[in-house]
Amino acid sequence: MDNSVLYVCESPQSFLVTAIVNKIRAAKYEVTLATPNSNYIASLNKLPDIFIVDLGGEESLFAGTLKYINKCITAENSKKILYIIGSEEEIKFSRHYVQEELVSTTFRRPVNITDIISQLNMQCARKFEDDGLNSDPRHAPRSFGKKSLLIVDDNPETLHTLKTWFSQRYDTFIANSGMNAVSFLKERKVDLVLLDYEMPVLLGIDVLQVLKSDPATAQIPVVFLTAKDDKETVMKIIAAKPNGYLLKDQPMTKLLKSVDNFFEAPEAPK
């Protein structure tokens, strides 16, 4: 399952929809907006794996789209999932066209976008684990004996998202500042630190220098997380000599695989 979302609603340009979609995109999901038009949705080159249908508006407009989505979900070997947003009456209406057991989650108004993102994260992580990158045993989810991570980022949404993803595999801890990370690591060791490159007060590079200067934390591997991939930033990161760096905007599967590969390397902590 990839991190693509089709968000279906009557008014894609409304303030509320824009706010919801922007939050979902900030959580590293690719969002395609569509009105309840089954012909348009069927014409998309690549249909996203995740449907979110926001039933606000004229109910009858959604009948054809819900029927089409029901057909997509029930197709052989389909891995698509459906979330529905609506009032109690709107959700009851949707059940005329989509079997209740095919709806992964329903969100009643007023909707909390954090709840939607949490469900998306957990669903994608479960799918990734269940699929084992398909049925090939060579690609089955790997166990690393309770390896532990500390994720350091000043953005609470990024922290929440990454913790949800990595908690499926590892003992995962979080810190919302460089100083908190340093204090945490003086009390408890982890197998890897995923460190935000750009943070207020104490930059990622500064945190790395503090850790390397203390014999108690000098051997803890540090991988930078960055939203930038320009030459200047990359050269600064390389000069700081971390154990690697990862781009924040990668899909969940790639980030997980990168950390998996780190622990599989011969020089990785055992």
Helices and strands as residue ranges (DSSP letters): E 4-8, H 15-26, E 30-34, H 38-43, E 50-54, G 59-62, H 63-74, E 81-86, H 88-94, G 100-102, E 103-108, H 113-131, G 137-139, E 148-152, H 156-166, E 171-175, H 178-187, E 192-196, H 204-213, E 222-226, H 231-240, E 244-247, H 252-264
